Amino acid sequence: MTAIETQVQYGSYMTSEQVYMTQEDDWDRDLLLDPAWEKQQRKTFTAWCNSHLRKAGTQIENIEEDFRNGLKLMLLLEVISGERLPKPDKGKMRFHKIANVNKALDFICSKGVKLVSIGAEEIVDGNVKMTLGMIWTIILRFAIQDISVEETSAKEGLLLWCQRKTAPYRNVNVQNFHISWKDGLALCALIHRHRPDLIDYSKLRKDDPMGNLNTAFEVAEKYLDIPKMLDAEDIVNTPKPDEKAIMTYVSCFYHAFAGAEQAETAANRICKVLAVNQENEKLMEEYEKLASELLEWIRRTIPWLENRVAEQTMRAMQQKLEDFRDYRRVHKPPKVQEKCQLEINFNTLQTKLRLSNRPAFMPSEGKMVSDIANAWKGLEQVEKGYEEWLLTEIRRLERLDHLAEKFKQKSSLHESWTSGKVELLSMKDYESASLMEIRALMRKHEAFESDLAAHQDRVEQIAAIAQELNELDYHDAVTINARCQGICDQWDNLGTLTQKRRDSLERVEKLWETIDQLYLEFAKRAAPFNNWMDGAMEDLQDMFIVHSIEEIQSLITAHDQFKATLPEADKERVATMGIQNEIVKIAQTYGIKLSGVNPYTNLSPQDITDKWDAVKHLVPLRDQMLQEEVARQQSNERLRRQFAAQANIIGPWIQTKMEEISHVSVDIAGSLEEQMSNLKQYEQNIINYKCNIDKLEGDHQLSQESLIFDNKHTNYTMEHVRVGWEQLLTTIARTINEVENQILTRDAKGISQEQLNEFRASFNHFDRKRNGMMDPDDFRACLISMGYDLGEVEFARIMTLVDSNNTGVVTFQAFIDFMTRETAETDTADQVMASFKILASDKTYITVEELRRELPPEQADYCISRMTSYIGSGAPPGALDYISFSSALYGESDL
């Protein structure tokens, strides 16, 4: 800093430079010859010199005598400047003294002070006024000149400092350095302002100047190490106290208190920086912990979802589905919130680090937000595949159970039909039969062959069902295969036995001629009719599975068509029974004794009647089953419509809220706090809407319990609604976090609401897609519109600041950070280092005792635990390196 040149003229004893003296009126000049003035200066200047000389172990008694040889004058200058003067002459001759005084005066001139009419001879001769003028020059240069308060310095700076410190006190109005101090209240106010424990200001009285002044002098000397430089009587009894004496004494208070304020400011700065660092470290630890827990949960959950080992029963698979529902309803939602909160914490931490000029936080390897997002994406992919697999397996098991039951039913009917057939075909009753009996056996065998051919379809159906069960991996396929193989082997054996019996009957057929045509006709008509009734009974008892009203209506239509054939079947039954009646009539007419058994068939009229009655009994039972299924499908249709009605409302509602939140985030109407209030209201409305989602979940569960897997009344599935709901919660949370970060940026960097609105308006104008992001071309156009002269190199540099991850877009937060980056006032490593230097009394190291004395316990312990030992020379044991610690706080290399 350029030294202020000071002139002192002994003849008038006034400095000519207005930097020290504001004005001198005629009344002031008249006081120059006042003995009281000289007495005050002599006492004040003597005390001031002794306050410094005692640091060198000496003092003066008579100001005009003790400086005559120049030795103590040179010593005084060395003490107050901290510099070494040339070696003094040791002789006691006059020219030795003049030489020493000239060395002192030359040193004063070297500090930018112009001495006028002050020579070494006058000082050596003991000229009081010249000596006092020289001391005043020294005081101005070394005690007052460097005082600076709000762009004012020297006398004006000292006066402004006094005014600021005493402004709150009653009966104190400091306007100058003479009569404003006569009542002593200004001095007491200065002491009380900085050390309220030393003076009870409320007990002071304006009408007791002597008491006030003596109180101030005594307290300053005893507790502040400021010597008594004035007498209360001289000040009170003088119309206008000497201004230089008052300035000299008051400057001692400034230096005493300014040092304490500087240390306090330095300590406060360090505490602030350390508090920010501790908070950031806490946020980092919380992020690491939450990220580890979330990743561990994902790691444990994915193997469970990847397990595709199917259960063998429907009950077990439905339990798996229920477990999966619990996972979606109970276990996953809190993790969705944790993931969202983790992203919010990460963004908030990075914003705070950026605002406090700290390096960006880099999580541990594998715990970046992108790593968590990728792990979450993998979880959702596995989760989707797991749900599809569950539903597919349930359908498969449902199909398997239906096929297995159908296989058992058809197998039981077939085994019932084949029961005894092997023994019947193995009989040799034709060897002893009569002609009629042989012919009857032949016809009976023909009827059996017809029946056997009719049952061929049933055997093929049984084999086809068994094959499908094997293809669908039925759990009891071994039993099914064994039974199917037995049926097929038995069928092949029946075919072989049938052919052998026919051959035997044909060999003896020529021996027999009489045939009972009526028995044969009855057998031929009864057999297909009986087979038709067997088929009808099988169809009427056939199990069915449908998933819609259309399918059950199709079955009802088929059943109605079957019922329409019953009159024709009844005619066939009457015709068949008419043949038997004709046989009986002929036998009665010609007196033929009947055996009561038709030789060509095992079917009796009673069998036909019983089966016909059974068919008529099964028809209404089939009607009832179909109607019950209609009711079930209608109930399912109601569930579909009920779910669709809610889903068609909730789906658009979620989309509308997403659009409204997007509009709020880009709206410049109102302050950030108003936007935050609107977003909080949206968040509360969304939370209140959760009950509708839960109700929809309930309807979805009812649908799944009823095995309803499709819904033509809506395009929204429960999965769509869940994903939309989770995206809505994440979007509102992220938007609130963005506005919070904007508020943090605005408050930390001093941006007004008008500036923020202007930035928002410029951003919105060039955000052509209205998605809260600008591409590089739009961003360049925006900067040009705001007055930036951009070259390719400069624009590339700016893009590295606003798009450090090379995403190809510029967000509003990055735009705000760029617009405010260069004007922000933030703490730096140099500022913190300078603060530590003050606490360490300008040393390059600091001790544990100094840290504990100047800082609060928590911040002191924090520094001690993290500072490294000082490795330089001349330091006491345990000294700490605050320079490398300050650099480490901001991620810089050691100085």
ABEGO torsion letter per residue (X at the ends): XBBBBBBBBAAAGBBABAAABABBBAAAAAAAABAAAAAAAAAAAAAAAAAAAAAAGBBBABAAAAAAAGAAAAAAAAAAAGBBBBBBBABABAAAAAAAAAAAAAAAAAAGBBBBGBBAAAAAAGBAAAAAAAAAAAAAAAAAAABBBGGBBEAAAAAAAAAAAAAABBGBBBABABAAAAAGAAAAAAAAAABAAABBAAABBAABAAAAAAAAAAAAAAAAGBBBABBAAAAAABABBBAAAAAAAAAAAAAAAAAAAAAAAAAAAAAAAAAAAAAAAAAAAAAAAAAAAAAAAAAAAAAAAABABBBABAAAAAAAAAAAAAAAAAAAAAAAAAAAAAAAAAAAAAAAAAAAGBBBBBBBBGABAAAAAAAAAAAAAAAAAAAAAAAAAAAAAAAAAAAAAAAAAAAAAAAAAABGAAAAAABAAAAABBAAAAAAAAAAAAAAAAAAAAAAAAAAAAAAAAAAAAAAGBAAAAAAAAAAAAAAAAAAAAAAAAAAAAAAAAAAAAABABBBAAAAAAAAAAAAAAAAAAAAAAAAABBBBBABAAAAAAAAAAAAAAAAAAAAAAAAAAAAAAAAAAAAAAAAAAGBBBAGBBAABABBAAAAAAAAAAAAAAAAAAAAAAAAAAAAAAAAAAAAAAAAAAAAAAAAAAAAAAAAAAAAAABABEBAAAAAAAAAAAAAAAAAAAAAAAAAAAAAAAAAAAGBABBAABABBAAAAAAAAAAAAAAAAAAAAAAAAAAAAAAAAGBBAAAAAAAAAAAAAABAAGAGBBBAAAAAAAAAAAGBBBBAAAAAAAAAAABAAGAGBBBAAAAAAAAAAAABBBBBAAAAAAAAAAAAGGBABBBAAAAAAABBAAAAAAAAAABBBBABBGBBBGBBBAAAAAAAAAGBBBX
